[in-house]
């Protein structure tokens, strides 16, 4: 489901959106805005995950498994 919203943007941002569409790097103005919002959502989620890790520490012993694997496995094979 999608919802249409009205957003006011500075002229320079609208010119950027239009340039993206004209160059073919985006299907529409809305696509550029949606991509930017999605990136911000992922950034905030990663920031929250990092905060949890700092507060609680690792929840499992996978770091030890990674260290063991790196010491014994060659990617050249």
mmCIF file of the N, C-alpha and C atoms, coordinates in Angstrom:
data_MODEL
# 
_entry.id   MODEL 
# 
loop_
_atom_site.group_PDB 
_atom_site.id 
_atom_site.type_symbol 
_atom_site.label_atom_id 
_atom_site.label_alt_id 
_atom_site.label_comp_id 
_atom_site.label_asym_id 
_atom_site.label_entity_id 
_atom_site.label_seq_id 
_atom_site.pdbx_PDB_ins_code 
_atom_site.Cartn_x 
_atom_site.Cartn_y 
_atom_site.Cartn_z 
_atom_site.occupancy 
_atom_site.B_iso_or_equiv 
_atom_site.pdbx_formal_charge 
_atom_site.auth_seq_id 
_atom_site.auth_comp_id 
_atom_site.auth_asym_id 
_atom_site.auth_atom_id 
_atom_site.pdbx_PDB_model_num 
ATOM 1   N N  . UNK A 1 1  ? 0.836  -1.169  0.000   1.00 0.00 ? 1  UNK A N  1 
ATOM 2   C CA . UNK A 1 1  ? 0.000  0.000   0.000   1.00 0.00 ? 1  UNK A CA 1 
ATOM 3   C C  . UNK A 1 1  ? 0.890  1.245   0.000   1.00 0.00 ? 1  UNK A C  1 
ATOM 4   N N  . UNK A 1 2  ? 0.481  2.253   -0.662  1.00 0.00 ? 2  UNK A N  1 
ATOM 5   C CA . UNK A 1 2  ? 1.190  3.531   -0.650  1.00 0.00 ? 2  UNK A CA 1 
ATOM 6   C C  . UNK A 1 2  ? 0.209  4.637   -0.292  1.00 0.00 ? 2  UNK A C  1 
ATOM 7   N N  . UNK A 1 3  ? 0.773  5.705   0.241   1.00 0.00 ? 3  UNK A N  1 
ATOM 8   C CA . UNK A 1 3  ? -0.019 6.879   0.591   1.00 0.00 ? 3  UNK A CA 1 
ATOM 9   C C  . UNK A 1 3  ? 0.614  8.091   -0.053  1.00 0.00 ? 3  UNK A C  1 
ATOM 10  N N  . UNK A 1 4  ? -0.186 8.884   -0.705  1.00 0.00 ? 4  UNK A N  1 
ATOM 11  C CA . UNK A 1 4  ? 0.326  10.103  -1.323  1.00 0.00 ? 4  UNK A CA 1 
ATOM 12  C C  . UNK A 1 4  ? 0.366  11.200  -0.265  1.00 0.00 ? 4  UNK A C  1 
ATOM 13  N N  . UNK A 1 5  ? 1.498  11.909  -0.210  1.00 0.00 ? 5  UNK A N  1 
ATOM 14  C CA . UNK A 1 5  ? 1.653  13.026  0.726   1.00 0.00 ? 5  UNK A CA 1 
ATOM 15  C C  . UNK A 1 5  ? 2.188  14.234  -0.033  1.00 0.00 ? 5  UNK A C  1 
ATOM 16  N N  . UNK A 1 6  ? 1.967  15.395  0.522   1.00 0.00 ? 6  UNK A N  1 
ATOM 17  C CA . UNK A 1 6  ? 2.518  16.624  -0.063  1.00 0.00 ? 6  UNK A CA 1 
ATOM 18  C C  . UNK A 1 6  ? 3.732  17.031  0.757   1.00 0.00 ? 6  UNK A C  1 
ATOM 19  N N  . UNK A 1 7  ? 4.813  17.345  0.079   1.00 0.00 ? 7  UNK A N  1 
ATOM 20  C CA . UNK A 1 7  ? 6.053  17.739  0.747   1.00 0.00 ? 7  UNK A CA 1 
ATOM 21  C C  . UNK A 1 7  ? 6.569  19.007  0.081   1.00 0.00 ? 7  UNK A C  1 
ATOM 22  N N  . UNK A 1 8  ? 6.959  19.970  0.886   1.00 0.00 ? 8  UNK A N  1 
ATOM 23  C CA . UNK A 1 8  ? 7.583  21.178  0.342   1.00 0.00 ? 8  UNK A CA 1 
ATOM 24  C C  . UNK A 1 8  ? 9.097  21.006  0.429   1.00 0.00 ? 8  UNK A C  1 
ATOM 25  N N  . UNK A 1 9  ? 9.755  21.226  -0.702  1.00 0.00 ? 9  UNK A N  1 
ATOM 26  C CA . UNK A 1 9  ? 11.205 21.104  -0.771  1.00 0.00 ? 9  UNK A CA 1 
ATOM 27  C C  . UNK A 1 9  ? 11.788 22.370  -1.376  1.00 0.00 ? 9  UNK A C  1 
ATOM 28  N N  . UNK A 1 10 ? 13.009 22.701  -0.998  1.00 0.00 ? 10 UNK A N  1 
ATOM 29  C CA . UNK A 1 10 ? 13.688 23.838  -1.631  1.00 0.00 ? 10 UNK A CA 1 
ATOM 30  C C  . UNK A 1 10 ? 13.863 23.577  -3.134  1.00 0.00 ? 10 UNK A C  1 
ATOM 31  N N  . UNK A 1 11 ? 13.894 24.649  -3.887  1.00 0.00 ? 11 UNK A N  1 
ATOM 32  C CA . UNK A 1 11 ? 14.021 24.541  -5.349  1.00 0.00 ? 11 UNK A CA 1 
ATOM 33  C C  . UNK A 1 11 ? 15.227 23.702  -5.754  1.00 0.00 ? 11 UNK A C  1 
ATOM 34  N N  . UNK A 1 12 ? 16.333 23.861  -5.072  1.00 0.00 ? 12 UNK A N  1 
ATOM 35  C CA . UNK A 1 12 ? 17.548 23.119  -5.455  1.00 0.00 ? 12 UNK A CA 1 
ATOM 36  C C  . UNK A 1 12 ? 17.340 21.612  -5.309  1.00 0.00 ? 12 UNK A C  1 
ATOM 37  N N  . UNK A 1 13 ? 16.552 21.193  -4.332  1.00 0.00 ? 13 UNK A N  1 
ATOM 38  C CA . UNK A 1 13 ? 16.269 19.764  -4.174  1.00 0.00 ? 13 UNK A CA 1 
ATOM 39  C C  . UNK A 1 13 ? 15.350 19.261  -5.276  1.00 0.00 ? 13 UNK A C  1 
ATOM 40  N N  . UNK A 1 14 ? 14.387 20.065  -5.647  1.00 0.00 ? 14 UNK A N  1 
ATOM 41  C CA . UNK A 1 14 ? 13.483 19.681  -6.742  1.00 0.00 ? 14 UNK A CA 1 
ATOM 42  C C  . UNK A 1 14 ? 14.267 19.578  -8.047  1.00 0.00 ? 14 UNK A C  1 
ATOM 43  N N  . UNK A 1 15 ? 15.198 20.523  -8.259  1.00 0.00 ? 15 UNK A N  1 
ATOM 44  C CA . UNK A 1 15 ? 16.043 20.442  -9.463  1.00 0.00 ? 15 UNK A CA 1 
ATOM 45  C C  . UNK A 1 15 ? 16.859 19.150  -9.453  1.00 0.00 ? 15 UNK A C  1 
ATOM 46  N N  . UNK A 1 16 ? 17.353 18.768  -8.300  1.00 0.00 ? 16 UNK A N  1 
ATOM 47  C CA . UNK A 1 16 ? 18.106 17.517  -8.190  1.00 0.00 ? 16 UNK A CA 1 
ATOM 48  C C  . UNK A 1 16 ? 17.209 16.324  -8.534  1.00 0.00 ? 16 UNK A C  1 
ATOM 49  N N  . UNK A 1 17 ? 16.001 16.291  -7.981  1.00 0.00 ? 17 UNK A N  1 
ATOM 50  C CA . UNK A 1 17 ? 15.060 15.206  -8.279  1.00 0.00 ? 17 UNK A CA 1 
ATOM 51  C C  . UNK A 1 17 ? 14.788 15.130  -9.782  1.00 0.00 ? 17 UNK A C  1 
ATOM 52  N N  . UNK A 1 18 ? 14.538 16.283  -10.381 1.00 0.00 ? 18 UNK A N  1 
ATOM 53  C CA . UNK A 1 18 ? 14.259 16.322  -11.818 1.00 0.00 ? 18 UNK A CA 1 
ATOM 54  C C  . UNK A 1 18 ? 15.462 15.864  -12.636 1.00 0.00 ? 18 UNK A C  1 
ATOM 55  N N  . UNK A 1 19 ? 16.661 16.221  -12.195 1.00 0.00 ? 19 UNK A N  1 
ATOM 56  C CA . UNK A 1 19 ? 17.878 15.795  -12.902 1.00 0.00 ? 19 UNK A CA 1 
ATOM 57  C C  . UNK A 1 19 ? 18.031 14.273  -12.828 1.00 0.00 ? 19 UNK A C  1 
ATOM 58  N N  . UNK A 1 20 ? 17.748 13.693  -11.680 1.00 0.00 ? 20 UNK A N  1 
ATOM 59  C CA . UNK A 1 20 ? 17.824 12.232  -11.528 1.00 0.00 ? 20 UNK A CA 1 
ATOM 60  C C  . UNK A 1 20 ? 16.873 11.540  -12.499 1.00 0.00 ? 20 UNK A C  1 
ATOM 61  N N  . UNK A 1 21 ? 15.679 12.067  -12.599 1.00 0.00 ? 21 UNK A N  1 
ATOM 62  C CA . UNK A 1 21 ? 14.690 11.482  -13.509 1.00 0.00 ? 21 UNK A CA 1 
ATOM 63  C C  . UNK A 1 21 ? 15.130 11.674  -14.952 1.00 0.00 ? 21 UNK A C  1 
ATOM 64  N N  . UNK A 1 22 ? 15.591 12.872  -15.293 1.00 0.00 ? 22 UNK A N  1 
ATOM 65  C CA . UNK A 1 22 ? 16.023 13.160  -16.665 1.00 0.00 ? 22 UNK A CA 1 
ATOM 66  C C  . UNK A 1 22 ? 17.209 12.299  -17.082 1.00 0.00 ? 22 UNK A C  1 
ATOM 67  N N  . UNK A 1 23 ? 18.117 12.040  -16.153 1.00 0.00 ? 23 UNK A N  1 
ATOM 68  C CA . UNK A 1 23 ? 19.298 11.219  -16.451 1.00 0.00 ? 23 UNK A CA 1 
ATOM 69  C C  . UNK A 1 23 ? 18.966 9.730   -16.480 1.00 0.00 ? 23 UNK A C  1 
ATOM 70  N N  . UNK A 1 24 ? 17.781 9.378   -16.013 1.00 0.00 ? 24 UNK A N  1 
ATOM 71  C CA . UNK A 1 24 ? 17.385 7.972   -16.009 1.00 0.00 ? 24 UNK A CA 1 
ATOM 72  C C  . UNK A 1 24 ? 17.862 7.193   -14.802 1.00 0.00 ? 24 UNK A C  1 
ATOM 73  N N  . UNK A 1 25 ? 18.399 7.880   -13.800 1.00 0.00 ? 25 UNK A N  1 
ATOM 74  C CA . UNK A 1 25 ? 18.857 7.176   -12.592 1.00 0.00 ? 25 UNK A CA 1 
ATOM 75  C C  . UNK A 1 25 ? 17.725 6.954   -11.597 1.00 0.00 ? 25 UNK A C  1 
ATOM 76  N N  . UNK A 1 26 ? 16.556 7.537   -11.882 1.00 0.00 ? 26 UNK A N  1 
ATOM 77  C CA . UNK A 1 26 ? 15.385 7.332   -11.045 1.00 0.00 ? 26 UNK A CA 1 
ATOM 78  C C  . UNK A 1 26 ? 14.147 7.332   -11.930 1.00 0.00 ? 26 UNK A C  1 
ATOM 79  N N  . UNK A 1 27 ? 13.169 6.542   -11.527 1.00 0.00 ? 27 UNK A N  1 
ATOM 80  C CA . UNK A 1 27 ? 11.937 6.450   -12.308 1.00 0.00 ? 27 UNK A CA 1 
ATOM 81  C C  . UNK A 1 27 ? 11.049 7.676   -12.112 1.00 0.00 ? 27 UNK A C  1 
ATOM 82  N N  . UNK A 1 28 ? 11.156 8.293   -10.952 1.00 0.00 ? 28 UNK A N  1 
ATOM 83  C CA . UNK A 1 28 ? 10.294 9.435   -10.647 1.00 0.00 ? 28 UNK A CA 1 
ATOM 84  C C  . UNK A 1 28 ? 10.870 10.215  -9.475  1.00 0.00 ? 28 UNK A C  1 
ATOM 85  N N  . UNK A 1 29 ? 10.327 11.397  -9.250  1.00 0.00 ? 29 UNK A N  1 
ATOM 86  C CA . UNK A 1 29 ? 10.708 12.168  -8.060  1.00 0.00 ? 29 UNK A CA 1 
ATOM 87  C C  . UNK A 1 29 ? 10.416 11.353  -6.813  1.00 0.00 ? 29 UNK A C  1 
ATOM 88  N N  . UNK A 1 30 ? 9.249  10.742  -6.790  1.00 0.00 ? 30 UNK A N  1 
ATOM 89  C CA . UNK A 1 30 ? 8.841  9.962   -5.620  1.00 0.00 ? 30 UNK A CA 1 
ATOM 90  C C  . UNK A 1 30 ? 9.814  8.814   -5.348  1.00 0.00 ? 30 UNK A C  1 
ATOM 91  N N  . UNK A 1 31 ? 10.360 8.212   -6.405  1.00 0.00 ? 31 UNK A N  1 
ATOM 92  C CA . UNK A 1 31 ? 11.301 7.109   -6.225  1.00 0.00 ? 31 UNK A CA 1 
ATOM 93  C C  . UNK A 1 31 ? 12.570 7.579   -5.520  1.00 0.00 ? 31 UNK A C  1 
ATOM 94  N N  . UNK A 1 32 ? 13.052 8.763   -5.878  1.00 0.00 ? 32 UNK A N  1 
ATOM 95  C CA . UNK A 1 32 ? 14.250 9.301   -5.219  1.00 0.00 ? 32 UNK A CA 1 
ATOM 96  C C  . UNK A 1 32 ? 13.964 9.583   -3.755  1.00 0.00 ? 32 UNK A C  1 
ATOM 97  N N  . UNK A 1 33 ? 12.831 10.189  -3.478  1.00 0.00 ? 33 UNK A N  1 
ATOM 98  C CA . UNK A 1 33 ? 12.460 10.497  -2.093  1.00 0.00 ? 33 UNK A CA 1 
ATOM 99  C C  . UNK A 1 33 ? 12.280 9.203   -1.303  1.00 0.00 ? 33 UNK A C  1 
ATOM 100 N N  . UNK A 1 34 ? 11.602 8.212   -1.877  1.00 0.00 ? 34 UNK A N  1 
ATOM 101 C CA . UNK A 1 34 ? 11.388 6.938   -1.185  1.00 0.00 ? 34 UNK A CA 1 
ATOM 102 C C  . UNK A 1 34 ? 12.717 6.243   -0.883  1.00 0.00 ? 34 UNK A C  1 
ATOM 103 N N  . UNK A 1 35 ? 13.648 6.277   -1.847  1.00 0.00 ? 35 UNK A N  1 
ATOM 104 C CA . UNK A 1 35 ? 14.975 5.680   -1.615  1.00 0.00 ? 35 UNK A CA 1 
ATOM 105 C C  . UNK A 1 35 ? 15.692 6.380   -0.464  1.00 0.00 ? 35 UNK A C  1 
ATOM 106 N N  . UNK A 1 36 ? 15.596 7.703   -0.416  1.00 0.00 ? 36 UNK A N  1 
ATOM 107 C CA . UNK A 1 36 ? 16.259 8.465   0.650   1.00 0.00 ? 36 UNK A CA 1 
ATOM 108 C C  . UNK A 1 36 ? 15.648 8.140   2.012   1.00 0.00 ? 36 UNK A C  1 
ATOM 109 N N  . UNK A 1 37 ? 14.336 8.028   2.065   1.00 0.00 ? 37 UNK A N  1 
ATOM 110 C CA . UNK A 1 37 ? 13.675 7.692   3.335   1.00 0.00 ? 37 UNK A CA 1 
ATOM 111 C C  . UNK A 1 37 ? 14.044 6.277   3.757   1.00 0.00 ? 37 UNK A C  1 
ATOM 112 N N  . UNK A 1 38 ? 14.082 5.353   2.810   1.00 0.00 ? 38 UNK A N  1 
ATOM 113 C CA . UNK A 1 38 ? 14.468 3.967   3.121   1.00 0.00 ? 38 UNK A CA 1 
ATOM 114 C C  . UNK A 1 38 ? 15.896 3.913   3.677   1.00 0.00 ? 38 UNK A C  1 
ATOM 115 N N  . UNK A 1 39 ? 16.815 4.666   3.052   1.00 0.00 ? 39 UNK A N  1 
ATOM 116 C CA . UNK A 1 39 ? 18.198 4.721   3.543   1.00 0.00 ? 39 UNK A CA 1 
ATOM 117 C C  . UNK A 1 39 ? 18.245 5.259   4.964   1.00 0.00 ? 39 UNK A C  1 
ATOM 118 N N  . UNK A 1 40 ? 17.476 6.306   5.244   1.00 0.00 ? 40 UNK A N  1 
ATOM 119 C CA . UNK A 1 40 ? 17.450 6.882   6.589   1.00 0.00 ? 40 UNK A CA 1 
ATOM 120 C C  . UNK A 1 40 ? 16.881 5.893   7.594   1.00 0.00 ? 40 UNK A C  1 
ATOM 121 N N  . UNK A 1 41 ? 15.864 5.143   7.194   1.00 0.00 ? 41 UNK A N  1 
ATOM 122 C CA . UNK A 1 41 ? 15.299 4.127   8.094   1.00 0.00 ? 41 UNK A CA 1 
ATOM 123 C C  . UNK A 1 41 ? 16.339 3.054   8.424   1.00 0.00 ? 41 UNK A C  1 
ATOM 124 N N  . UNK A 1 42 ? 17.083 2.609   7.404   1.00 0.00 ? 42 UNK A N  1 
ATOM 125 C CA . UNK A 1 42 ? 18.129 1.596   7.641   1.00 0.00 ? 42 UNK A CA 1 
ATOM 126 C C  . UNK A 1 42 ? 19.249 2.167   8.510   1.00 0.00 ? 42 UNK A C  1 
ATOM 127 N N  . UNK A 1 43 ? 19.619 3.438   8.279   1.00 0.00 ? 43 UNK A N  1 
ATOM 128 C CA . UNK A 1 43 ? 20.677 4.060   9.081   1.00 0.00 ? 43 UNK A CA 1 
ATOM 129 C C  . UNK A 1 43 ? 20.266 4.120   10.545  1.00 0.00 ? 43 UNK A C  1 
ATOM 130 N N  . UNK A 1 44 ? 19.033 4.516   10.797  1.00 0.00 ? 44 UNK A N  1 
ATOM 131 C CA . UNK A 1 44 ? 18.566 4.609   12.179  1.00 0.00 ? 44 UNK A CA 1 
ATOM 132 C C  . UNK A 1 44 ? 18.480 3.241   12.834  1.00 0.00 ? 44 UNK A C  1 
ATOM 133 N N  . UNK A 1 45 ? 18.041 2.233   12.093  1.00 0.00 ? 45 UNK A N  1 
ATOM 134 C CA . UNK A 1 45 ? 17.988 0.876   12.639  1.00 0.00 ? 45 UNK A CA 1 
ATOM 135 C C  . UNK A 1 45 ? 19.391 0.385   12.983  1.00 0.00 ? 45 UNK A C  1 
ATOM 136 N N  . UNK A 1 46 ? 20.365 0.664   12.115  1.00 0.00 ? 46 UNK A N  1 
ATOM 137 C CA . UNK A 1 46 ? 21.746 0.258   12.382  1.00 0.00 ? 46 UNK A CA 1 
ATOM 138 C C  . UNK A 1 46 ? 22.298 0.986   13.596  1.00 0.00 ? 46 UNK A C  1 
ATOM 139 N N  . UNK A 1 47 ? 21.941 2.252   13.731  1.00 0.00 ? 47 UNK A N  1 
ATOM 140 C CA . UNK A 1 47 ? 22.378 3.036   14.887  1.00 0.00 ? 47 UNK A CA 1 
ATOM 141 C C  . UNK A 1 47 ? 21.795 2.451   16.179  1.00 0.00 ? 47 UNK A C  1 
ATOM 142 N N  . UNK A 1 48 ? 20.537 2.064   16.132  1.00 0.00 ? 48 UNK A N  1 
ATOM 143 C CA . UNK A 1 48 ? 19.911 1.440   17.306  1.00 0.00 ? 48 UNK A CA 1 
ATOM 144 C C  . UNK A 1 48 ? 20.576 0.103   17.631  1.00 0.00 ? 48 UNK A C  1 
ATOM 145 N N  . UNK A 1 49 ? 20.871 -0.689  16.592  1.00 0.00 ? 49 UNK A N  1 
ATOM 146 C CA . UNK A 1 49 ? 21.560 -1.966  16.811  1.00 0.00 ? 49 UNK A CA 1 
ATOM 147 C C  . UNK A 1 49 ? 22.924 -1.747  17.444  1.00 0.00 ? 49 UNK A C  1 
ATOM 148 N N  . UNK A 1 50 ? 23.652 -0.745  16.961  1.00 0.00 ? 50 UNK A N  1 
ATOM 149 C CA . UNK A 1 50 ? 24.975 -0.450  17.523  1.00 0.00 ? 50 UNK A CA 1 
ATOM 150 C C  . UNK A 1 50 ? 24.857 -0.019  18.984  1.00 0.00 ? 50 UNK A C  1 
ATOM 151 N N  . UNK A 1 51 ? 23.858 0.782   19.307  1.00 0.00 ? 51 UNK A N  1 
ATOM 152 C CA . UNK A 1 51 ? 23.645 1.195   20.698  1.00 0.00 ? 51 UNK A CA 1 
ATOM 153 C C  . UNK A 1 51 ? 23.362 -0.004  21.588  1.00 0.00 ? 51 UNK A C  1 
ATOM 154 N N  . UNK A 1 52 ? 22.523 -0.926  21.110  1.00 0.00 ? 52 UNK A N  1 
ATOM 155 C CA . UNK A 1 52 ? 22.214 -2.134  21.882  1.00 0.00 ? 52 UNK A CA 1 
ATOM 156 C C  . UNK A 1 52 ? 23.477 -2.956  22.097  1.00 0.00 ? 52 UNK A C  1 
ATOM 157 N N  . UNK A 1 53 ? 24.280 -3.112  21.049  1.00 0.00 ? 53 UNK A N  1 
ATOM 158 C CA . UNK A 1 53 ? 25.514 -3.890  21.163  1.00 0.00 ? 53 UNK A CA 1 
ATOM 159 C C  . UNK A 1 53 ? 26.466 -3.265  22.166  1.00 0.00 ? 53 UNK A C  1 
ATOM 160 N N  . UNK A 1 54 ? 26.563 -1.942  22.171  1.00 0.00 ? 54 UNK A N  1 
ATOM 161 C CA . UNK A 1 54 ? 27.434 -1.251  23.126  1.00 0.00 ? 54 UNK A CA 1 
ATOM 162 C C  . UNK A 1 54 ? 26.936 -1.487  24.552  1.00 0.00 ? 54 UNK A C  1 
ATOM 163 N N  . UNK A 1 55 ? 25.618 -1.390  24.746  1.00 0.00 ? 55 UNK A N  1 
ATOM 164 C CA . UNK A 1 55 ? 25.052 -1.550  26.091  1.00 0.00 ? 55 UNK A CA 1 
ATOM 165 C C  . UNK A 1 55 ? 25.080 -2.993  26.575  1.00 0.00 ? 55 UNK A C  1 
ATOM 166 N N  . UNK A 1 56 ? 24.745 -3.950  25.707  1.00 0.00 ? 56 UNK A N  1 
ATOM 167 C CA . UNK A 1 56 ? 24.560 -5.330  26.142  1.00 0.00 ? 56 UNK A CA 1 
ATOM 168 C C  . UNK A 1 56 ? 25.705 -6.257  25.782  1.00 0.00 ? 56 UNK A C  1 
ATOM 169 N N  . UNK A 1 57 ? 26.543 -5.851  24.851  1.00 0.00 ? 57 UNK A N  1 
ATOM 170 C CA . UNK A 1 57 ? 27.602 -6.732  24.392  1.00 0.00 ? 57 UNK A CA 1 
ATOM 171 C C  . UNK A 1 57 ? 27.043 -7.756  23.422  1.00 0.00 ? 57 UNK A C  1 
ATOM 172 N N  . UNK A 1 58 ? 27.912 -8.575  22.855  1.00 0.00 ? 58 UNK A N  1 
ATOM 173 C CA . UNK A 1 58 ? 27.443 -9.580  21.896  1.00 0.00 ? 58 UNK A CA 1 
ATOM 174 C C  . UNK A 1 58 ? 26.508 -10.575 22.578  1.00 0.00 ? 58 UNK A C  1 
ATOM 175 N N  . UNK A 1 59 ? 25.504 -11.017 21.843  1.00 0.00 ? 59 UNK A N  1 
ATOM 176 C CA . UNK A 1 59 ? 24.512 -11.929 22.405  1.00 0.00 ? 59 UNK A CA 1 
ATOM 177 C C  . UNK A 1 59 ? 24.899 -13.394 22.241  1.00 0.00 ? 59 UNK A C  1 
ATOM 178 N N  . UNK A 1 60 ? 25.954 -13.660 21.505  1.00 0.00 ? 60 UNK A N  1 
ATOM 179 C CA . UNK A 1 60 ? 26.334 -15.055 21.287  1.00 0.00 ? 60 UNK A CA 1 
ATOM 180 C C  . UNK A 1 60 ? 27.849 -15.157 21.113  1.00 0.00 ? 60 UNK A C  1 
ATOM 181 N N  . UNK A 1 61 ? 28.299 -16.318 20.707  1.00 0.00 ? 61 UNK A N  1 
ATOM 182 C CA . UNK A 1 61 ? 29.740 -16.558 20.600  1.00 0.00 ? 61 UNK A CA 1 
ATOM 183 C C  . UNK A 1 61 ? 30.204 -16.598 19.154  1.00 0.00 ? 61 UNK A C  1 
ATOM 184 N N  . UNK A 1 62 ? 29.494 -15.930 18.262  1.00 0.00 ? 62 UNK A N  1 
ATOM 185 C CA . UNK A 1 62 ? 29.866 -15.972 16.853  1.00 0.00 ? 62 UNK A CA 1 
ATOM 186 C C  . UNK A 1 62 ? 31.201 -15.293 16.574  1.00 0.00 ? 62 UNK A C  1 
ATOM 187 N N  . UNK A 1 63 ? 31.579 -14.308 17.380  1.00 0.00 ? 63 UNK A N  1 
ATOM 188 C CA . UNK A 1 63 ? 32.877 -13.664 17.167  1.00 0.00 ? 63 UNK A CA 1 
ATOM 189 C C  . UNK A 1 63 ? 34.007 -14.684 17.273  1.00 0.00 ? 63 UNK A C  1 
ATOM 190 N N  . UNK A 1 64 ? 33.915 -15.583 18.224  1.00 0.00 ? 64 UNK A N  1 
ATOM 191 C CA . UNK A 1 64 ? 34.936 -16.623 18.382  1.00 0.00 ? 64 UNK A CA 1 
ATOM 192 C C  . UNK A 1 64 ? 34.943 -17.551 17.165  1.00 0.00 ? 64 UNK A C  1 
ATOM 193 N N  . UNK A 1 65 ? 33.771 -17.883 16.632  1.00 0.00 ? 65 UNK A N  1 
ATOM 194 C CA . UNK A 1 65 ? 33.684 -18.729 15.440  1.00 0.00 ? 65 UNK A CA 1 
ATOM 195 C C  . UNK A 1 65 ? 34.294 -18.026 14.233  1.00 0.00 ? 65 UNK A C  1 
ATOM 196 N N  . UNK A 1 66 ? 34.036 -16.753 14.086  1.00 0.00 ? 66 UNK A N  1 
ATOM 197 C CA . UNK A 1 66 ? 34.614 -15.984 12.978  1.00 0.00 ? 66 UNK A CA 1 
ATOM 198 C C  . UNK A 1 66 ? 36.130 -15.961 13.102  1.00 0.00 ? 66 UNK A C  1 
ATOM 199 N N  . UNK A 1 67 ? 36.645 -15.688 14.287  1.00 0.00 ? 67 UNK A N  1 
ATOM 200 C CA . UNK A 1 67 ? 38.098 -15.683 14.486  1.00 0.00 ? 67 UNK A CA 1 
ATOM 201 C C  . UNK A 1 67 ? 38.706 -17.037 14.134  1.00 0.00 ? 67 UNK A C  1 
ATOM 202 N N  . UNK A 1 68 ? 38.071 -18.120 14.576  1.00 0.00 ? 68 UNK A N  1 
ATOM 203 C CA . UNK A 1 68 ? 38.556 -19.468 14.282  1.00 0.00 ? 68 UNK A CA 1 
ATOM 204 C C  . UNK A 1 68 ? 38.548 -19.705 12.783  1.00 0.00 ? 68 UNK A C  1 
ATOM 205 N N  . UNK A 1 69 ? 37.462 -19.324 12.115  1.00 0.00 ? 69 UNK A N  1 
ATOM 206 C CA . UNK A 1 69 ? 37.338 -19.543 10.672  1.00 0.00 ? 69 UNK A CA 1 
ATOM 207 C C  . UNK A 1 69 ? 38.382 -18.759 9.888   1.00 0.00 ? 69 UNK A C  1 
ATOM 208 N N  . UNK A 1 70 ? 38.586 -17.523 10.264  1.00 0.00 ? 70 UNK A N  1 
ATOM 209 C CA . UNK A 1 70 ? 39.561 -16.681 9.566   1.00 0.00 ? 70 UNK A CA 1 
ATOM 210 C C  . UNK A 1 70 ? 40.957 -17.274 9.692   1.00 0.00 ? 70 UNK A C  1 
ATOM 211 N N  . UNK A 1 71 ? 41.256 -17.837 10.831  1.00 0.00 ? 71 UNK A N  1 
ATOM 212 C CA . UNK A 1 71 ? 42.582 -18.410 11.054  1.00 0.00 ? 71 UNK A CA 1 
ATOM 213 C C  . UNK A 1 71 ? 42.807 -19.706 10.280  1.00 0.00 ? 71 UNK A C  1 
ATOM 214 N N  . UNK A 1 72 ? 41.742 -20.397 9.869   1.00 0.00 ? 72 UNK A N  1 
ATOM 215 C CA . UNK A 1 72 ? 41.878 -21.724 9.284   1.00 0.00 ? 72 UNK A CA 1 
ATOM 216 C C  . UNK A 1 72 ? 41.379 -21.871 7.847   1.00 0.00 ? 72 UNK A C  1 
ATOM 217 N N  . UNK A 1 73 ? 40.654 -20.883 7.329   1.00 0.00 ? 73 UNK A N  1 
ATOM 218 C CA . UNK A 1 73 ? 40.064 -21.018 6.000   1.00 0.00 ? 73 UNK A CA 1 
ATOM 219 C C  . UNK A 1 73 ? 40.716 -20.011 5.049   1.00 0.00 ? 73 UNK A C  1 
ATOM 220 N N  . UNK A 1 74 ? 41.081 -20.507 3.880   1.00 0.00 ? 74 UNK A N  1 
ATOM 221 C CA . UNK A 1 74 ? 41.656 -19.630 2.848   1.00 0.00 ? 74 UNK A CA 1 
ATOM 222 C C  . UNK A 1 74 ? 40.624 -19.401 1.760   1.00 0.00 ? 74 UNK A C  1 
ATOM 223 N N  . UNK A 1 75 ? 40.428 -18.174 1.368   1.00 0.00 ? 75 UNK A N  1 
ATOM 224 C CA . UNK A 1 75 ? 39.482 -17.857 0.301   1.00 0.00 ? 75 UNK A CA 1 
ATOM 225 C C  . UNK A 1 75 ? 40.085 -18.077 -1.072  1.00 0.00 ? 75 UNK A C  1 
ATOM 226 N N  . UNK A 1 76 ? 41.368 -18.355 -1.145  1.00 0.00 ? 76 UNK A N  1 
ATOM 227 C CA . UNK A 1 76 ? 42.051 -18.563 -2.412  1.00 0.00 ? 76 UNK A CA 1 
ATOM 228 C C  . UNK A 1 76 ? 41.773 -19.954 -2.982  1.00 0.00 ? 76 UNK A C  1 
ATOM 229 N N  . UNK A 1 77 ? 41.265 -20.842 -2.189  1.00 0.00 ? 77 UNK A N  1 
ATOM 230 C CA . UNK A 1 77 ? 41.044 -22.238 -2.631  1.00 0.00 ? 77 UNK A CA 1 
ATOM 231 C C  . UNK A 1 77 ? 39.863 -22.352 -3.531  1.00 0.00 ? 77 UNK A C  1 
# 
